[in-house]
Amino acid sequence: MALIYLDHQSATPLHPQVKEAMINYMETVFGNPSSDHQVGHPAAEALARARSQVAALINAQPQEIVFTSGGTEANNTALKGVAIGLREKGRHIITSNIEHKSVLNALRTLRLLDYQVTSLDVDNYGLVDPGAVEKAIQPGTILISIMLANNEIGTREPIADIAKIAQKRKIIMHTDAVAAVGVMPVDVQQLGVNLLSLAANQFYGPQGVGALYVRRRTPVWPLLDGGVQENKRRAGTENMLGIVGLGAAAAEAQAEMPEQLPRLQALKERLAHGLLAGIPEIRINGHPTQCLPNLLSVSVEYIEGESLMLMLDDEGIIVATRSACASGSLRASHVLIGTGLDFATAQGTLVFTLGWENTEADIDRVLTVMPGVVQTLRNMSPLYKKEHTG
Amino acid sequence: MAYSDIVMDHFKNPRNVGEIPDADGLGEVGNPVCGDMMSVYIKVEGDRLTDVKFKTFGCGAAIAVSSMITEMAKGKTLDEAMKISNKDVAQALGGLPPNKLHCSNLGADALHSAIKNYLDRKAGKVPREDVEKEPHHKPKLEGCYCPYCEKKVAEEAPFCLFCGTEIPHEHDH
């Protein structure tokens, strides 16, 4: 039985072209891109090519791309880098309650260093209100960091509107776009942000490599100190193999997106409608339209997500769960709770993230298998009995 | 896969699922906020458990634990059953991942609660129809506290910034 892989948020397979580019690089180049001799030059050329490829994907200039070890480092660099860079100007930062942990915990560290953080609530769809952002601005506000699209519920935040406010008030605007870049069009000029984080493993590139877009003249102090690599923003000899893979993945994503985006959107709708029609008492989380085209978050009443995930796994269907038990934290997802979901319902949440290799037949198989699995678990659940016998 | 083969077997083919309509005792532990909730029904003849069934809301480990405790308890005397510990259940399952020992390993607690419920009913303390509920886990204080100096610390902090002691992962005990 072929696996049906619906967890592209956690990892994507390498695109064949990406794999080829990486193997080719591995076999032909080993020089240090900083070395100004004939062994170093091919590495420097590959680095420049990857930088252009990533810049093209988000409509940036190549010199505005800083390669990092992934989305987490990009987010940490943006937040801590601006906090240090503008420490004489102010010590207040605005964010939302549903950010990725690499943002939330970077801000935890900044709080320890006497920065103040305002964390905004979201509505039931997970949307941040630009008006609330504006109200939260203080004289000492130096940075606003709101994600472009949420990685658990898919909701897309009104970043262009918030960035306009930031620009007007001369505040640096960062967006964590890790869940969006490579999946949907992302244009830093249209968004009007100063900083944007992305990661290769979200769009068929290798794990452990990403980038931070740094608009010119944005005061970002390096997180890692050392040499003058990456325009003095990120020291250390470059992860060339990863960077070559990221560049190739960016080029492929840009080429294939016009065809893939509507296809993924249609598959997601097929899945959502099929689940709603086939299983009573479930809910779709996130915004109905302002949402990632490939992500569907579903909460199933009366059962717990990990047991559902394991039973689907046994059927060859691979999904992610947001139940506290499986995520290694005792608490239910801060994102789901942030949208007002109760704890028990949040525990029964699955996240489906579709990818370029998924087909209609895959979705139909999920729609065939899942109702029975849900009923088996509901029949085992003391909560289901209580609700259904009064 | 972090679960043993025995756990996966009990998870996929759980034994003794269901309710006993005229149960002599019912124990309920956990709550959905924690992620796991178990109900154990028992039938008693003389001082022996003649039937044990369960219903569980929870992860794979919680379901396997529930299934295992019903098998371990069936046919035992009440005294013997009261001696089964959560640790015994985990051992019978070939071990559980460390992060599941704390929140999902409630089977023996649920069984003991059902036996106490039976004894209370017998002593006339509880009307037969009434279900004695174990109190839910006390809601934790909001936030996380250093177990050594008791100052408030961030949930995912690697060590306490006040006393310097390493903070064990919430699930590692």
HADDOCK unambig.tbl for C-alpha pairs under 7 A between the chains (distance, minus, plus):
assign (segid A and resid 303 and name CA) (segid B and resid 57 and name CA) 5.72 0.50 0.50
assign (segid A and resid 303 and name CA) (segid B and resid 58 and name CA) 6.88 0.50 0.50
assign (segid A and resid 304 and name CA) (segid B and resid 57 and name CA) 6.16 0.50 0.50
assign (segid A and resid 304 and name CA) (segid B and resid 58 and name CA) 5.07 0.50 0.50
assign (segid A and resid 304 and name CA) (segid B and resid 59 and name CA) 5.97 0.50 0.50
assign (segid A and resid 306 and name CA) (segid B and resid 59 and name CA) 4.99 0.50 0.50
assign (segid A and resid 306 and name CA) (segid B and resid 60 and name CA) 6.48 0.50 0.50
assign (segid A and resid 307 and name CA) (segid B and resid 58 and name CA) 6.78 0.50 0.50
assign (segid A and resid 307 and name CA) (segid B and resid 59 and name CA) 4.61 0.50 0.50
assign (segid A and resid 307 and name CA) (segid B and resid 60 and name CA) 4.72 0.50 0.50
assign (segid A and resid 324 and name CA) (segid B and resid 35 and name CA) 6.74 0.50 0.50
assign (segid A and resid 325 and name CA) (segid B and resid 35 and name CA) 6.47 0.50 0.50
assign (segid A and resid 325 and name CA) (segid B and resid 59 and name CA) 6.91 0.50 0.50
assign (segid A and resid 328 and name CA) (segid B and resid 99 and name CA) 6.98 0.50 0.50
assign (segid A and resid 330 and name CA) (segid B and resid 34 and name CA) 6.78 0.50 0.50
assign (segid A and resid 343 and name CA) (segid B and resid 33 and name CA) 5.20 0.50 0.50
assign (segid A and resid 344 and name CA) (segid B and resid 32 and name CA) 4.95 0.50 0.50
assign (segid A and resid 344 and name CA) (segid B and resid 33 and name CA) 5.60 0.50 0.50
assign (segid A and resid 347 and name CA) (segid B and resid 35 and name CA) 6.39 0.50 0.50
assign (segid A and resid 380 and name CA) (segid B and resid 17 and name CA) 6.41 0.50 0.50
assign (segid A and resid 380 and name CA) (segid B and resid 18 and name CA) 6.70 0.50 0.50
assign (segid A and resid 380 and name CA) (segid B and resid 55 and name CA) 5.01 0.50 0.50
assign (segid A and resid 380 and name CA) (segid B and resid 56 and name CA) 5.77 0.50 0.50
assign (segid A and resid 381 and name CA) (segid B and resid 55 and name CA) 5.32 0.50 0.50
assign (segid A and resid 381 and name CA) (segid B and resid 56 and name CA) 4.83 0.50 0.50
assign (segid A and resid 381 and name CA) (segid B and resid 57 and name CA) 4.77 0.50 0.50
assign (segid A and resid 382 and name CA) (segid B and resid 39 and name CA) 6.70 0.50 0.50
assign (segid A and resid 382 and name CA) (segid B and resid 55 and name CA) 5.26 0.50 0.50
assign (segid A and resid 382 and name CA) (segid B and resid 56 and name CA) 5.80 0.50 0.50
assign (segid A and resid 382 and name CA) (segid B and resid 57 and name CA) 6.36 0.50 0.50
